[in-house]
């Protein structure tokens, strides 16, 4: 398994970020590499700095690696091997009780919504059910950051 990766975007400025350089920094956690790449590219093209992780354990490593300069937002899949999205969110809340999280899931037919609702109950600001459009993702991100 690869370590969390980082990608820089085009330098767009976002209000309310905490990295000191004026850019919102978003962590994307998803075990599906294709989904992770599409989300990351969509966010980078919109002007965000993006880091990625392939599961909740790697996501927590990325979060702990930024202690003192936390992410502005986390976009996290729910169903992943190892530490899943619900476990990740529980661990994240111990470190950053108010850090915004958008939960995403493709899940299994019939259980997507209940698990997404569980993430929202645990403090995720929004849930997106896969498949979602880039516009839906960006709307959710803008809403979560403002």
C-alpha atoms as one frame of an Amber mdcrd trajectory, in Angstrom:
protein
   0.000   0.000   0.000   1.284   3.390  -0.921   1.707   6.236   1.512  -0.620
   9.223   1.276   0.109  11.254  -1.824   0.012  14.963  -2.338  -0.851  17.057
  -5.352  -0.669  20.800  -5.728  -3.263  22.712  -7.623  -3.237  25.957  -9.542
  -3.030  28.209  -6.495  -6.596  29.427  -6.161  -7.321  31.134  -2.871 -10.099
  30.013  -0.564 -11.453  31.793   2.493 -11.054  30.203   5.888  -8.145  27.902
   5.179  -5.574  27.144   7.814  -2.395  26.453   5.852  -1.091  30.022   5.827
  -0.642  30.111   2.057  -4.242  30.972   1.242  -5.210  27.620  -0.272  -7.811
  25.243   1.120  -6.223  21.854   1.697  -8.480  18.842   1.220  -7.778  15.223
   2.139  -9.483  12.662  -0.121  -9.782   9.122   1.274 -11.129   6.364  -0.969
  -9.949   2.801  -1.555 -10.981   2.908  -5.224  -8.022   4.455  -7.024 -10.107
   5.597  -9.995 -12.663   7.339  -7.777  -9.897   8.861  -5.656  -8.174  10.182
  -8.787 -11.370  11.669 -10.253 -12.233  13.416  -6.982  -8.654  14.674  -6.610
  -8.441  15.970 -10.169 -11.829  17.662  -9.898 -10.771  19.441  -6.717  -7.314
  20.366  -8.032  -8.808  21.831 -11.212 -11.119  23.901  -9.017  -8.111  25.378
  -7.250  -7.719  23.276  -4.127  -4.588  21.671  -2.758  -5.306  17.956  -2.483
  -3.747  15.076  -0.577  -4.992  11.517  -0.950  -5.079   8.314   1.050  -6.342
   4.859   0.111  -7.960   3.919   3.412  -8.791   5.232   6.860  -5.455   4.152
   8.333  -3.490   6.056   5.685  -5.913   8.950   6.056  -5.224   9.111   9.785
  -1.473   9.052   9.052  -1.977  12.060   6.777  -4.031  13.878   9.434  -1.451
  13.205  12.146   1.299  14.318   9.774  -0.328  17.754   9.634  -0.917  18.338
  13.348  -0.798  22.077  13.900  -1.780  22.778  10.284  -4.887  20.653   9.805
  -6.737  19.992   6.608  -9.582  22.356   5.785 -11.846  19.502   4.689 -11.879
  15.718   4.381 -13.777  13.856   1.653 -14.036  10.270   2.889 -15.469   7.054
   1.492 -17.445   4.976   3.984 -16.779   1.392   2.850 -13.032   0.663   2.784
 -10.796  -2.184   3.919  -8.978  -1.704   7.208 -10.202   1.406   8.974 -13.452
   2.335   7.231 -14.970   5.794   6.984 -17.000   5.498  10.172 -13.944   4.411
  12.196 -11.864   7.145  10.559 -14.431   9.803  11.436 -14.506   8.623  15.056
 -10.700   8.899  15.275 -10.703  12.252  13.493 -13.239  13.694  15.937 -10.854
  12.945  18.820  -8.244  15.219  17.216 -10.414  17.756  15.392 -14.008  17.821
  16.658 -15.151  20.417  14.119 -13.108  19.628  10.984 -15.645  19.364   8.133
 -16.052  15.957   6.508 -18.018  15.002   3.404 -18.915  11.305   3.414 -19.116
   9.526   0.062 -20.317   6.019  -0.610 -21.198   3.660  -3.383 -21.978   1.086
  -0.738 -24.278  -1.787  -1.372 -27.777  -1.396  -2.763 -30.179  -0.639   0.048
 -27.565   0.321   2.633 -25.933   3.392   1.095 -28.251   5.910   2.692 -28.279
   4.441   6.239 -24.475   4.431   6.357 -24.273   7.915   4.883 -26.787   9.032
   7.505 -24.603   7.443  10.207 -21.645   9.523   9.039 -23.809  12.648   9.121
 -24.960  11.780  12.643 -21.287  11.509  13.651 -20.573  14.975  12.332 -20.056
  14.722   8.579 -21.394  17.967   7.119 -22.797  16.237   4.050 -23.083  12.851
   2.353 -22.767  12.161  -1.363 -24.004   8.907  -2.860 -21.903   7.538  -5.750
 -22.119   8.166  -8.559 -22.155  11.930  -8.174 -21.197  14.614 -10.673 -18.211
  16.938 -10.411 -20.685  19.806  -9.986 -22.340  18.036  -7.039 -18.931  17.436
  -5.457 -17.837  21.047  -5.888 -21.131  22.368  -4.530 -20.739  20.167  -1.442
 -17.121  21.274  -0.980 -17.937  24.975  -1.291 -20.790  24.559   1.173 -18.602
  22.686   3.661 -15.840  25.289   3.499 -18.159  28.267   3.982
